[in-house]
Amino acid sequence: MKQVAGSMKLELAQYREVAAFAQFGSDLDAATQQLLNRGVRLTELLKQGQYVPMAIEEQVAVIYCGVRGYLDKIRGDQ
C-alpha cells in the first residue's frame, strides 16, 4: 500500500495548490487541466461509505489505477 500510495500524496498536494490558484483564472493549459481532473478523481477514490470500508486489495488496485492514469478518461462523476 505504501509503495502504491506514495506518489498519491504528492499529486494531491499539487492538485490542492493548483486548485487554489485555478479558481481565480479561467485560462488553463492542458497540463494544468489534466492535473485538476486527476486530483478530482483521486479525491473521489478516497471516499468510502461510513461503516463500509473497501478491502485493502481493492484499495490498492483502485489507488494504483488512479495514480498511474488508467482512470483519466473516466468522468469524475462515475
Order of alpha helices (4+ residues) and beta strands (2+ residues): alpha-alpha-alpha
